Amino acid sequence: METVDEVVYVLDHDTRVREALCAVLRVNGKNVRAFASRNAFLACRRGGGASCLLLDMRMPDMSGLEVQNLVNREAKLPIIEISVDPIRH
């Protein structure tokens, strides 16, 4: 059973990918917080409830692995690594 403290964090620099992931998660009843940059995510106050992070592995300012290392220094947060190459029209 999901509690109010459960949050799925989405960190992806691509607006379309970030919005699509958030929409799918919200439709499925998840509490979502989205971030476009590692700095914004690292600066946010995260609660103590159950959470996970969907992490873009191809961030422009820092690799996903580097972000993962920073996150793991302060808390053990389950991380799902994603890499999406949007179709260009």
N, C-alpha and C positions, 0 to 999 in steps of 0.2 A: 504494500500500500504506500502510495506516494505521500510525503508530508510537504508542508509549505517550505521547509528548509532545503528541499531537494532542488538543485539547479543544474541545468545543462549550460555550460559556457561554450560559446561559439567564437572562435578567433580565426577570422579569415579576412584578408585585405580586399578580396573581390566582393563588391557590394551584392552582385546578383547571386553568387554562391551563398554568401552569408544570409541574405534574405530568404532564399529557398530553403536552406537548412532550418532556419528559425521557424518558417511557416509549417514545415512538416512536423517539427517537434511540438509546436503549439497545438496543431490540430490533434495531436496525439496526447494532449493534456500535460505537456511538460512546461515547467517554468524555465524560461530561457533568458539569458543575458548575452548580448552580442557585442563584439569588439572588432574594430577594423585594424588595430595596431597592438603590438606587444606591449608598448608603454601603457596604453589605456587598460589593457587586461591586468598587467602587473600592478598598476596603481589602484585597481578596484578593491574594495573591501569585500572579502568573501566570507560567508557565514560558515558555521561549523557543521552544517547538515551534510547529508550525502550529496555529492556532486560529481560531475565529470566534465572534461574539456574536449571538445572537438577542435583539433588544432591543424591549421593549414601548414603543410610541410614546406611550402614555397613562399614564405613571407619575404617581402622585398628588403627589409632592414635587418633581418636576422633569420637564420634557418629555424625550422620547426624544432630540430633537435636542440639548438641552443636555448630556445624558449622553454622546452621541456626540462632542461637542466636547471634553469632558473626557478621554474615552478616547483620542482622537486626539492630544491634547497629549503623552501619555506613550508611546504606541506606535501603530503602524499595525496595527490589528486589523480584519479584514474584518467588517462589521456588516450583518446582515440585519434590517431594520426590520419589525416586525409590529404589527398592531392587531387585537385580537379583542374583539368585543362578545358576551360569553356570553349564552346564552338564559336568561332569568329565568323560573322556574316559580312 
